[in-house]
Amino acid sequence: MPHLTWDSKIPPKPVAAELKLDSIIYPGGNGYPGTDPENQLILGDNLAVMSALLPDYEGQIDLIYADPPFFTNKRYPVRVGRDEDSRRPQEWELADGYPDHWPNVEAYLDMLYPRLAIMHRLLATHGTLYLHLDWHADHYARLLLDEIFGPDRLLNEIIWVYHGPSPIRSAFNRKHDTILAYTKSKEYTFNVDAVREPYNPKTIKTFASSPKAGFGKVPDLERGKVPEDWWYFPVVARLHNERTGYPTQKPQALLERIILASSNPGDLVADFFCGAGTTSLVASQHQRRFIANDLSWRAVHTSRTRHIAGSDTPFKMLNEINLRPERLSGGSNVVKLVGSQLEIEPDLVDNLDYWEVDLDWGGEVFRSAAQAARPRKKEPISGELALPEPIGEKQIAVRLVNIDGIQTQIVYPG
Ligand SMILES: C[S@@+](CC[C@H](N)C(=O)[O-])C[C@H]1O[C@@H](n2cnc3c(N)ncnc32)[C@H](O)[C@@H]1O
């Protein structure tokens, strides 16, 4: 079988990070404080994170969706402002997103190859990997996956097509991505009935007027059809209600099709390039367990705020020990307790992106019992947090994140 080789290619080997539990988030207080959720959102380099998960999760993950940098040699800033005019990029409020810059293709393959190999180890025997790329690197990836999974394990080469503006005038507009789906074995999960879609009204009409239209085969028009391996979903830029501002965010409908087809309720779904947390959000909305991981603090933060707005499933937040989030300590006069509600200094609200409270601060793991995030539309974040239970004599901790990503922790009473 032909293999892809390059000068710096070495056999993939795990390099485990030490992971530290930073907080447990109970969205809207759900499950607080009794449950110990398995769902995880992890900040760290995924090679080190996946290696650290191997002892517990080798052969345990039912579905992995991977949407790595595409080898575009661009930088992708995050839009942190709200409601900006899309036609005036010079006015957008931007922060660091993630780079997709490589000195050469070898460096890119050195990143991708060992990660795909560990994903293969983490997958359950009946599991599937969906690798999302485009024309920049999908041809290399196909050969790598043939090598790691075996060429017979290619389930589908899915083409996701979309519309959008483009400056290209000397070639056809490049408006599709490629998603390579590989299964770990011949016995894999595929729930065809969960992803059927209605037949085209023209097809229904044709069969109504002439049952012979299918050369003797009459499809079950009621049940719907198995989707083709080319999919149309609008990109997130056009779906304002999903847009977080995190770059290259994928549509929930795309992840929904993948998750419904290739996992069952209760299964474990992982995304080690999670970006804005699309996979884990959709997974939890469909009663799957999840592991989400990204190297960028902004991605993990965006995923957290998205989860608390879109799902009430509790989850843990961990970080690679050397990526401990830096937090300033704030004066406890910034918050005050009014009845069963915590209120924040009104001056701070304008610049605030997220805040949360632990009702019984023990000095180690932050157990987030109530949270508020800045709404997507240009409305202020709530400066009041209703607490799910009275504080009593306990010491509480409040964590704040402002829109520039500066994090502060306040212990109250100080
Ligand atoms: C294409 S984006 C993912 C977008 C995501 N699917 C979504 O819907 O928002 C790629 C992500 O991979 C992350 N990334 C790149 N290299 C990584 C690494 N070594 N470990 C973990 N995450 C990484 C980037 O920070 C970026 O958020």
The ligand as an SDF file (V2000), in Angstrom:
LIG
                    3D

 27 29  0  0  0  0  0  0  0  0999 V2000
  -11.1280   25.0050   12.7020 C   0  0  0  0  0  0  0  0  0  0  0  0
  -11.0960   25.4670   14.3840 S   0  0  0  0  0  0  0  0  0  0  0  0
  -12.3700   24.4990   15.1040 C   0  0  0  0  0  0  0  0  0  0  0  0
  -13.7350   25.1200   14.9810 C   0  0  0  0  0  0  0  0  0  0  0  0
  -14.8350   24.3160   15.6490 C   0  0  0  0  0  0  0  0  0  0  0  0
  -15.1220   23.0960   14.9350 N   0  0  0  0  0  0  0  0  0  0  0  0
  -16.1050   25.1270   15.8290 C   0  0  0  0  0  0  0  0  0  0  0  0
  -17.1910   24.7130   15.3640 O   0  0  0  0  0  0  0  0  0  0  0  0
  -16.0370   26.1970   16.4280 O   0  0  0  0  0  0  0  0  0  0  0  0
   -9.6200   24.6990   14.8890 C   0  0  0  0  0  0  0  0  0  0  0  0
   -9.3200   24.8020   16.3640 C   0  0  0  0  0  0  0  0  0  0  0  0
   -8.2020   23.9510   16.6540 O   0  0  0  0  0  0  0  0  0  0  0  0
   -7.5020   24.5320   17.7230 C   0  0  0  0  0  0  0  0  0  0  0  0
   -6.1580   23.9220   17.7620 N   0  0  0  0  0  0  0  0  0  0  0  0
   -5.1590   24.0710   16.8870 C   0  0  0  0  0  0  0  0  0  0  0  0
   -4.0960   23.3470   17.2560 N   0  0  0  0  0  0  0  0  0  0  0  0
   -4.4390   22.6920   18.4020 C   0  0  0  0  0  0  0  0  0  0  0  0
   -3.7690   21.7980   19.2730 C   0  0  0  0  0  0  0  0  0  0  0  0
   -2.5280   21.3990   19.0380 N   0  0  0  0  0  0  0  0  0  0  0  0
   -4.4380   21.3650   20.3730 N   0  0  0  0  0  0  0  0  0  0  0  0
   -5.7130   21.7530   20.6300 C   0  0  0  0  0  0  0  0  0  0  0  0
   -6.3920   22.6070   19.8210 N   0  0  0  0  0  0  0  0  0  0  0  0
   -5.7610   23.0650   18.7260 C   0  0  0  0  0  0  0  0  0  0  0  0
   -7.5200   26.0170   17.4240 C   0  0  0  0  0  0  0  0  0  0  0  0
   -7.2680   26.7860   18.5940 O   0  0  0  0  0  0  0  0  0  0  0  0
   -8.9310   26.1860   16.8560 C   0  0  0  0  0  0  0  0  0  0  0  0
   -9.8290   26.5940   17.8640 O   0  0  0  0  0  0  0  0  0  0  0  0
  1  2  1  0
  2  3  1  0
  2 10  1  0
  3  4  1  0
  4  5  1  0
  5  6  1  0
  5  7  1  0
  7  8  2  0
  7  9  1  0
 10 11  1  0
 11 12  1  0
 11 26  1  0
 12 13  1  0
 13 14  1  0
 13 24  1  0
 14 15  1  0
 14 23  1  0
 15 16  2  0
 16 17  1  0
 17 18  1  0
 17 23  2  0
 18 19  1  0
 18 20  2  0
 20 21  1  0
 21 22  2  0
 22 23  1  0
 24 25  1  0
 24 26  1  0
 26 27  1  0
M  CHG  2   2   1   9  -1
M  END
$$$$
